[in-house]
Amino acid sequence: MSRLRSLSIRHVWIGLTVGATFIGPASAHIRLPDIYWTLLIGAWMVANGHLLEGDPFTAAPHSAGPAVNVQWLADLIFHGFDALGGLPMVITGTALVVSATYALLLVAALTASGHLRLSCVSVWLAYVLGASNLSPRPQTLAYPIFALFLVAVMRSEWRKDTRALWLLPPATALWANLHGSFFTGFVLLGCAIAARVLSSRSLYAARPYVLTLVGCLLASLINPYGPGLLVYVASIGSNPVIRDYVTEWSPTTVSWHEGIMFFTSLAVLGALMLKSRLRLAVFEVLVLLAFGYLAWSSVRAIVWWGLVITPTLARLLGSSVPNRLGQPGATREKPVLNAAILVGIGCLAILVLPWFKTSISILPRDERGVFSPDTPVAVGEYLRTHEPPSSGMLLNDQTWGGYLEWAAWPKHQVFVDGRFEVHPPQVWFDYLDIVFPSARWRTLLDQYHIGYLVLSKADEADLVADVRADAGWRLDYEDDQAVVFSRADASASP
């Protein structure tokens, strides 16, 4: 009973914030494409007892040089989720990781601002900025580590407590084996170092951050590839296919909803700066500039922008809104009502889990499963239950590659999936000349020994129309999403 009486409105705010950031990803579908090859690689490594040194899953010519799988540990973690409870557990595990991220982010914002409610509001805004990037994928496992970096730096900046900084090198050793985004932690520490030097005109004042950054740099070398991992992470953005053709690596514009959210967040921050009596610290200015540039230059960096601006946003709100909104007031607490709200949040969090939401009849049928509506489940089942033609390779829609190899490998080997760095740029240019058919498409199919095609009726409509009209190909399968063609005379396949 005493515990019930201790439940305050503060607990409700925390429960709403952490609960909402769990419910969102827990109730979402698995989206294409990253997670499927992640699961496949993890299963392969467990079955074979060593790291993947090549790529047995795609048939297109591979890039020269040693294979570098930065996210090998994430592959194993997601495979572990899958082994525990299949794709529903993959979704649930991801939701727990996301919820832990925003719980830590709330700690960072509260440390910087001292305002619980406004810190919660800031976390909600950060969640909205990152919502499109919270699906099961290796990058998601990196978010709580970045949030830990924020907590440590916020404690150092606003509480003058540097003890948490020493958690960051071991966290980096973990991060460097999960995903290549570990460099964002270096950027954050670099901003802290530069701010201390600019403020005090002395490198000595930045000593805790300098030592931490050195420790993190050394810790990042604790990986199967050593310094080669740093070279890989530094060079991947220079790949011309990734730079020019992959949406999430392209510069941010208002043509994408993520871009609209990013530029809206800039406007909100600007308005708060004009209204607020608060003068931003040098550290905050440098962080906004550094991560703002990253988010402007690449859509995929917007999620990091959302995370890193949260403490500053909470501080700006704290000096801009009426004081009564900043903290819970002195009104009489209603612990029974508070408990009821928290129980309701918990029940909702359980109901939206993949195992239970299938029984919620008010949801549309395509919202009850684990697969997003654009997942080619039917054609994946067709490939799983049918043998490939006697000669020739499979050409597939690239976006579907990860799912199709997860569904049908090793019976079928896809041409490409979404790992653009695995193949030379010329392979991708030839692929584009086929699926957006140029005059060379027939020649290229012969050059790559393509014996059958799995195409999206929506995304490769022109190629589908050309193949339908070509007597050299026959239609083997068709549904609302996909078509499968094979050479009419298998002996004619090169």
C-alpha positions as CSV (number, residue, x, y, z in Angstrom):
1,M,0.0,0.0,0.0
2,S,2.9,2.4,0.8
3,R,4.3,1.8,-2.7
4,L,0.9,2.7,-4.2
5,R,0.8,6.0,-2.2
6,S,4.3,6.8,-3.5
7,L,3.2,6.8,-7.1
8,S,3.3,10.5,-8.2
9,I,2.6,12.3,-11.4
10,R,6.3,12.2,-12.1
11,H,6.1,8.4,-12.4
12,V,3.2,8.9,-14.9
13,W,5.2,11.2,-17.1
14,I,8.1,8.8,-17.1
15,G,5.8,5.9,-17.7
16,L,4.1,7.7,-20.6
17,T,7.5,8.6,-22.2
18,V,9.2,5.2,-21.8
19,G,6.0,3.3,-22.6
20,A,5.2,5.3,-25.8
21,T,8.7,4.7,-27.1
22,F,8.2,0.9,-26.6
23,I,4.7,0.7,-27.9
24,G,5.6,2.4,-31.2
25,P,8.2,-0.1,-32.5
26,A,6.6,-3.0,-30.7
27,S,3.4,-2.5,-32.7
28,A,5.2,-1.9,-36.0
29,H,5.8,-4.2,-38.9
30,I,9.3,-5.5,-40.0
31,R,10.2,-3.3,-42.9
32,L,12.4,-4.1,-45.9
33,P,15.2,-4.7,-46.3
34,D,18.1,-4.8,-43.7
35,I,16.9,-7.2,-41.1
36,Y,16.5,-10.2,-43.4
37,W,20.1,-10.5,-44.5
38,T,21.1,-9.7,-40.9
39,L,19.2,-12.7,-39.7
40,L,20.6,-14.9,-42.5
41,I,24.2,-13.9,-41.8
42,G,23.7,-14.4,-38.1
43,A,22.3,-17.9,-38.7
44,W,25.2,-18.7,-41.1
45,M,27.8,-17.7,-38.6
46,V,26.3,-19.8,-35.8
47,A,26.0,-22.8,-38.1
48,N,29.6,-22.5,-39.4
49,G,31.3,-21.3,-36.2
50,H,33.2,-18.4,-37.7
51,L,32.7,-14.9,-39.2
52,L,31.4,-14.6,-42.7
53,E,34.4,-14.0,-45.0
54,G,32.6,-13.7,-48.3
55,D,29.1,-13.5,-49.5
56,P,27.4,-16.8,-50.4
57,F,24.0,-15.2,-50.6
58,T,24.2,-13.0,-53.8
59,A,25.2,-14.1,-57.3
60,A,26.4,-10.9,-58.9
61,P,30.1,-10.3,-59.1
62,H,31.6,-9.2,-55.8
63,S,34.0,-6.4,-55.0
64,A,37.7,-7.2,-54.7
65,G,39.4,-7.2,-51.4
66,P,38.6,-8.8,-48.0
67,A,35.0,-8.7,-46.8
68,V,34.4,-6.5,-43.8
69,N,31.2,-7.2,-41.8
70,V,31.2,-4.3,-39.4
71,Q,27.9,-5.4,-37.8
72,W,28.8,-9.1,-37.2
73,L,27.8,-8.8,-33.5
74,A,24.5,-7.3,-34.4
75,D,23.9,-10.1,-36.8
76,L,24.4,-12.6,-33.9
77,I,22.2,-10.6,-31.5
78,F,19.3,-10.5,-33.9
79,H,19.8,-14.2,-34.7
80,G,19.5,-14.7,-31.0
81,F,16.2,-12.9,-30.9
82,D,15.0,-14.9,-33.8
83,A,16.1,-18.2,-32.1
84,L,14.2,-17.2,-28.9
85,G,10.9,-16.4,-30.5
86,G,11.0,-15.9,-34.2
87,L,10.2,-12.6,-35.9
88,P,7.9,-11.5,-33.1
89,M,10.8,-11.7,-30.7
90,V,12.9,-9.7,-33.2
91,I,10.3,-6.9,-33.1
92,T,10.0,-7.1,-29.3
93,G,13.8,-7.1,-28.7
94,T,14.1,-4.1,-31.0
95,A,11.3,-2.3,-29.1
96,L,13.2,-2.9,-25.8
97,V,16.4,-1.5,-27.3
98,V,14.5,1.6,-28.5
99,S,12.8,2.1,-25.2
100,A,16.1,1.8,-23.4
101,T,17.5,4.5,-25.7
102,Y,14.9,7.0,-25.0
103,A,14.9,6.3,-21.2
104,L,18.6,7.1,-21.3
105,L,17.9,10.2,-23.4
106,L,15.4,11.3,-20.8
107,V,18.1,11.0,-18.2
108,A,20.4,13.1,-20.3
109,A,17.7,15.8,-20.9
110,L,16.8,15.9,-17.2
111,T,20.5,16.2,-16.3
112,A,20.9,19.2,-18.5
113,S,17.6,21.0,-17.8
114,G,16.3,19.9,-14.4
115,H,12.7,19.9,-15.8
116,L,11.1,16.5,-15.9
117,R,8.0,17.3,-17.9
118,L,9.8,19.4,-20.5
119,S,12.5,16.7,-20.8
120,C,9.7,14.2,-21.5
121,V,8.3,16.6,-24.2
122,S,11.8,16.9,-25.7
123,V,12.1,13.1,-25.8
124,W,8.8,12.8,-27.6
125,L,10.0,15.3,-30.2
126,A,13.2,13.3,-30.6
127,Y,11.2,10.1,-31.0
128,V,9.1,11.7,-33.8
129,L,12.3,12.7,-35.6
130,G,13.7,9.2,-35.4
131,A,10.5,7.2,-35.8
132,S,11.2,6.1,-39.4
133,N,14.6,4.8,-38.4
134,L,13.6,2.6,-35.4
135,S,12.9,-0.7,-37.2
136,P,14.9,-3.9,-36.6
137,R,18.3,-3.3,-38.1
138,P,21.9,-3.3,-36.8
139,Q,21.9,0.5,-36.5
140,T,19.1,0.4,-33.9
141,L,21.3,-1.5,-31.5
142,A,23.7,1.5,-31.5
143,Y,21.2,4.0,-30.3
144,P,21.3,3.2,-26.6
145,I,25.1,3.4,-26.7
146,F,25.0,6.9,-28.2
147,A,22.4,7.8,-25.6
148,L,24.9,6.6,-22.9
149,F,27.5,9.0,-24.5
150,L,25.0,11.8,-24.1
151,V,24.3,11.0,-20.4
152,A,28.0,10.9,-19.6
153,V,28.7,14.2,-21.4
154,M,25.7,15.9,-19.9
155,R,26.8,14.9,-16.4
156,S,30.2,16.2,-17.1
157,E,29.0,19.5,-18.6
158,W,26.1,20.3,-16.2
159,R,27.0,18.4,-13.0
160,K,30.8,18.5,-13.3
161,D,30.8,14.8,-12.7
162,T,33.2,13.0,-15.1
163,R,33.0,9.5,-13.6
164,A,30.5,8.3,-16.3
165,L,33.0,9.2,-19.1
166,W,35.0,6.1,-18.2
167,L,32.1,3.9,-19.3
168,L,32.5,5.2,-22.9
169,P,35.6,3.3,-24.0
170,P,34.2,-0.2,-23.1
171,A,30.9,1.0,-24.7
172,T,32.8,1.9,-27.9
173,A,34.4,-1.6,-28.0
174,L,30.9,-3.0,-28.1
175,W,29.6,-0.4,-30.5
176,A,32.4,-0.9,-33.0
177,N,31.3,-4.5,-33.4
178,L,27.6,-3.6,-33.8
179,H,27.5,-0.9,-36.4
180,G,29.8,1.6,-38.2
181,S,28.0,4.6,-36.6
182,F,30.4,4.5,-33.6
183,F,32.1,7.5,-35.1
184,T,29.2,9.7,-34.0
185,G,30.4,9.2,-30.4
186,F,33.8,10.5,-31.5
187,V,32.1,13.6,-33.0
188,L,30.2,14.3,-29.7
189,L,33.5,14.0,-27.7
190,G,35.3,16.1,-30.3
191,C,32.7,18.9,-29.8
192,A,33.2,18.7,-26.0
193,I,36.9,19.0,-26.4
194,A,36.7,21.9,-28.8
195,A,34.2,23.7,-26.5
196,R,36.5,23.4,-23.5
197,V,39.5,24.6,-25.5
198,L,37.6,27.6,-26.9
199,S,36.2,28.5,-23.5
200,S,39.3,28.2,-21.5
201,R,42.0,28.7,-24.1
202,S,43.7,25.6,-22.7
203,L,43.8,22.0,-23.7
204,Y,44.3,21.0,-20.1
205,A,40.7,21.9,-19.3
206,A,39.6,19.3,-21.9
207,R,41.7,16.6,-20.4
208,P,38.9,14.3,-19.3
209,Y,37.4,14.4,-22.8
210,V,40.7,14.0,-24.5
211,L,41.6,10.9,-22.4
212,T,38.1,9.5,-23.0
213,L,38.4,10.1,-26.8
214,V,41.8,8.4,-26.9
215,G,40.4,5.5,-24.9
216,C,37.4,5.2,-27.3
217,L,39.7,5.4,-30.4
218,L,41.8,2.5,-29.0
219,A,38.7,0.6,-28.0
220,S,37.3,0.8,-31.5
221,L,40.3,-1.3,-32.6
222,I,39.1,-4.2,-30.6
223,N,37.3,-5.9,-33.5
224,P,38.1,-8.7,-35.9
225,Y,39.4,-6.3,-38.6
226,G,41.6,-4.0,-36.5
227,P,42.3,-0.6,-38.1
228,G,40.8,-1.9,-41.3
229,L,37.4,-1.3,-39.7
230,L,38.1,2.4,-39.4
231,V,39.2,2.6,-43.0
232,Y,36.0,0.9,-44.1
233,V,33.8,3.2,-42.1
234,A,35.6,6.3,-43.4
235,S,35.4,5.2,-47.1
236,I,31.9,3.7,-47.4
237,G,30.3,7.1,-48.0
238,S,32.6,7.6,-51.0
239,N,31.0,4.7,-52.9
240,P,29.4,6.4,-55.9
241,V,26.4,4.1,-55.9
242,I,25.7,4.7,-52.2
243,R,26.4,8.4,-52.5
244,D,24.3,9.0,-55.6
245,Y,21.5,6.4,-55.6
246,V,20.7,5.3,-52.0
247,T,18.0,7.6,-50.6
248,E,19.1,7.4,-46.9
249,W,22.6,8.4,-47.8
250,S,21.5,11.4,-50.0
251,P,21.3,15.0,-48.8
252,T,18.2,15.9,-46.8
253,T,15.5,17.8,-48.7
254,V,11.8,18.5,-48.1
255,S,10.9,15.9,-50.8
256,W,11.0,13.3,-48.0
257,H,9.0,13.4,-44.8
258,E,12.2,12.9,-42.8
259,G,13.5,16.1,-44.4
260,I,10.4,18.0,-43.5
261,M,10.7,16.9,-39.9
262,F,14.4,17.9,-39.9
263,F,13.8,21.4,-41.2
264,T,10.8,21.8,-38.9
265,S,13.1,21.0,-35.9
266,L,15.5,23.6,-37.1
267,A,12.7,26.2,-37.2
268,V,11.5,25.1,-33.7
269,L,15.0,25.4,-32.3
270,G,15.5,28.8,-33.9
271,A,12.2,30.1,-32.5
272,L,13.1,28.9,-29.0
273,M,16.5,30.5,-29.2
274,L,14.9,33.8,-30.1
275,K,12.3,33.6,-27.4
276,S,14.4,32.1,-24.7
277,R,16.5,34.0,-22.2
278,L,18.9,31.2,-22.2
279,R,22.3,31.6,-23.8
280,L,23.5,28.4,-25.3
281,A,26.9,27.0,-24.1
282,V,29.7,26.8,-26.6
283,F,29.4,23.0,-26.5
284,E,25.7,23.1,-27.5
285,V,26.5,25.4,-30.4
286,L,29.2,23.1,-31.7
287,V,27.0,20.0,-31.3
288,L,24.1,21.7,-33.2
289,L,26.5,22.7,-36.0
290,A,28.2,19.3,-36.3
291,F,25.2,17.1,-36.1
292,G,23.1,19.6,-38.1
293,Y,25.6,19.3,-40.9
294,L,25.5,15.5,-40.7
295,A,21.7,15.5,-40.8
296,W,21.6,18.0,-43.7
297,S,24.2,16.0,-45.7
298,S,22.5,12.6,-45.2
299,V,18.9,11.5,-44.4
300,R,20.1,8.6,-42.3
301,A,21.8,11.0,-39.8
302,I,18.5,12.7,-38.9
303,V,17.9,10.1,-36.1
304,W,21.2,11.1,-34.5
305,W,20.3,14.8,-34.8
306,G,17.0,14.0,-33.0
307,L,18.9,12.3,-30.1
308,V,21.6,14.9,-29.7
309,I,19.4,18.0,-29.7
310,T,17.1,16.7,-26.9
311,P,19.0,18.0,-23.9
312,T,19.4,21.5,-25.5
313,L,15.7,21.5,-26.5
314,A,14.7,20.7,-22.9
315,R,16.9,23.6,-21.6
316,L,15.4,26.0,-24.2
317,L,11.9,24.9,-23.3
318,G,12.7,25.4,-19.6
319,S,13.5,29.0,-20.1
320,S,10.7,29.7,-22.6
321,V,7.5,28.2,-21.2
322,P,5.8,29.3,-17.9
323,N,7.3,27.8,-14.8
324,R,4.2,25.9,-13.9
325,L,4.7,23.8,-17.0
326,G,8.3,23.0,-16.2
327,Q,7.8,20.9,-13.1
328,P,5.0,19.0,-11.5
329,G,3.0,21.4,-9.4
330,A,2.0,21.3,-5.8
331,T,-1.5,19.9,-6.5
332,R,-2.6,17.0,-4.5
333,E,-1.4,13.7,-5.8
334,K,-3.8,11.0,-6.8
335,P,-1.8,7.7,-6.5
336,V,-4.7,5.5,-7.4
337,L,-5.3,7.3,-10.6
338,N,-1.6,7.4,-11.3
339,A,-1.4,3.6,-10.7
340,A,-4.3,3.1,-13.1
341,I,-2.7,5.1,-15.8
342,L,0.6,3.1,-15.4
343,V,-1.2,-0.2,-15.5
344,G,-3.1,0.9,-18.6
345,I,0.2,1.8,-20.3
346,G,1.6,-1.6,-19.4
347,C,-1.5,-3.4,-20.7
348,L,-1.4,-1.5,-23.9
349,A,2.3,-2.4,-24.3
350,I,1.4,-6.1,-23.9
351,L,-1.6,-6.0,-26.3
352,V,0.4,-4.5,-29.2
353,L,3.1,-7.2,-29.1
354,P,3.2,-9.3,-32.2
355,W,1.9,-12.4,-30.4
356,F,-1.2,-10.7,-29.2
357,K,-2.2,-8.0,-31.8
358,T,-3.2,-10.7,-34.3
359,S,-6.3,-11.2,-32.1
360,I,-7.3,-7.5,-32.2
361,S,-10.2,-7.7,-34.7
362,I,-10.5,-3.9,-35.0
363,L,-7.1,-3.7,-36.7
364,P,-7.0,-4.1,-40.5
365,R,-5.8,-7.5,-41.5
366,D,-2.5,-6.3,-42.9
367,E,-1.7,-4.5,-39.6
368,R,-1.9,-7.6,-37.5
369,G,1.1,-9.5,-39.0
370,V,4.8,-9.1,-38.7
371,F,5.5,-8.3,-42.3
372,S,5.0,-4.8,-43.8
373,P,2.5,-4.8,-46.7
374,D,5.3,-4.3,-49.3
375,T,7.0,-7.5,-48.3
376,P,6.8,-10.0,-51.2
377,V,5.7,-12.9,-49.0
378,A,3.7,-14.7,-51.7
379,V,6.6,-14.8,-54.2
380,G,9.0,-15.8,-51.4
381,E,6.8,-18.8,-50.7
382,Y,6.7,-19.6,-54.4
383,L,10.5,-19.6,-54.6
384,R,10.8,-21.6,-51.4
385,T,8.5,-24.4,-52.9
386,H,9.8,-24.4,-56.5
387,E,13.1,-25.5,-57.9
388,P,15.1,-22.9,-59.9
389,P,15.4,-23.4,-63.7
390,S,18.1,-25.8,-64.9
391,S,20.3,-23.0,-66.1
392,G,20.9,-19.3,-65.5
393,M,20.8,-17.1,-62.4
394,L,18.0,-15.2,-60.7
395,L,17.7,-11.4,-61.3
396,N,15.6,-9.8,-58.6
397,D,14.2,-6.5,-57.5
398,Q,17.0,-5.1,-55.3
399,T,14.7,-3.9,-52.5
400,W,13.3,-7.5,-52.2
401,G,16.8,-9.1,-52.2
402,G,17.2,-9.4,-48.4
403,Y,13.7,-10.9,-47.9
404,L,14.0,-13.3,-50.8
405,E,17.4,-14.7,-49.7
406,W,16.0,-15.1,-46.2
407,A,13.0,-16.9,-47.5
408,A,14.6,-19.1,-50.2
409,W,18.3,-19.4,-49.8
410,P,20.2,-21.7,-50.5
411,K,17.6,-23.1,-53.0
412,H,17.7,-19.7,-54.8
413,Q,20.5,-17.2,-54.9
414,V,19.4,-13.6,-55.4
415,F,21.4,-11.4,-57.8
416,V,21.7,-8.5,-55.3
417,D,20.3,-7.3,-52.0
418,G,20.7,-3.9,-50.3
419,R,24.4,-4.2,-49.3
420,F,25.6,-1.9,-52.0
421,E,29.3,-2.1,-51.0
422,V,29.4,-5.9,-51.7
423,H,29.4,-5.4,-55.5
424,P,31.5,-3.1,-57.8
425,P,29.7,0.0,-59.0
426,Q,29.5,-1.3,-62.5
427,V,27.3,-4.1,-61.4
428,W,24.8,-1.6,-60.0
429,F,25.0,0.6,-63.1
430,D,24.2,-2.5,-65.2
431,Y,21.4,-3.5,-62.8
432,L,19.8,-0.1,-63.3
433,D,20.1,-0.4,-67.1
434,I,18.2,-3.7,-66.8
435,V,15.4,-2.8,-64.3
436,F,14.9,0.6,-65.9
437,P,15.3,-0.9,-69.3
438,S,17.8,0.7,-71.6
439,A,18.6,-0.6,-75.1
440,R,21.1,-2.9,-73.4
441,W,18.8,-4.8,-71.1
442,R,18.7,-8.1,-73.2
443,T,22.4,-8.0,-73.7
444,L,23.0,-7.5,-70.0
445,L,20.7,-10.4,-69.1
446,D,22.8,-12.6,-71.4
447,Q,26.1,-11.2,-70.1
448,Y,25.2,-12.0,-66.5
449,H,23.7,-15.4,-67.4
450,I,20.3,-14.5,-66.1
451,G,17.9,-17.4,-66.4
452,Y,14.9,-16.1,-64.5
453,L,13.5,-12.9,-63.2
454,V,11.6,-11.9,-60.0
455,L,10.3,-8.4,-60.5
456,S,8.1,-5.9,-58.8
457,K,5.0,-5.0,-60.9
458,A,5.1,-1.5,-59.5
459,D,8.7,-0.6,-59.4
460,E,9.8,-2.4,-62.6
461,A,6.7,-1.9,-64.7
462,D,8.5,-1.0,-67.9
463,L,10.8,-4.1,-67.7
464,V,7.8,-6.3,-66.9
465,A,6.0,-5.0,-70.0
466,D,9.0,-5.5,-72.2
467,V,9.5,-9.1,-70.9
468,R,5.8,-9.9,-71.4
469,A,6.2,-8.9,-75.0
470,D,9.4,-10.9,-75.6
471,A,8.9,-14.4,-76.9
472,G,12.1,-15.5,-75.3
473,W,10.6,-15.4,-71.8
474,R,7.6,-17.1,-70.3
475,L,5.5,-16.2,-67.3
476,D,5.8,-18.7,-64.5
477,Y,4.1,-16.9,-61.6
478,E,2.1,-13.7,-61.0
479,D,0.4,-12.1,-58.0
480,D,-0.6,-8.6,-57.1
481,Q,3.0,-7.6,-56.3
482,A,5.3,-9.8,-58.3
483,V,5.9,-11.7,-61.5
484,V,8.4,-14.5,-62.2
485,F,9.6,-15.1,-65.7
486,S,12.0,-17.7,-67.0
487,R,13.6,-18.2,-70.4
488,A,11.1,-19.9,-72.7
489,D,13.9,-22.2,-73.9
490,A,16.2,-23.1,-71.0
491,S,18.8,-24.3,-73.4
492,A,19.0,-20.8,-74.9
493,S,20.3,-19.4,-71.6
494,P,24.0,-18.6,-71.9
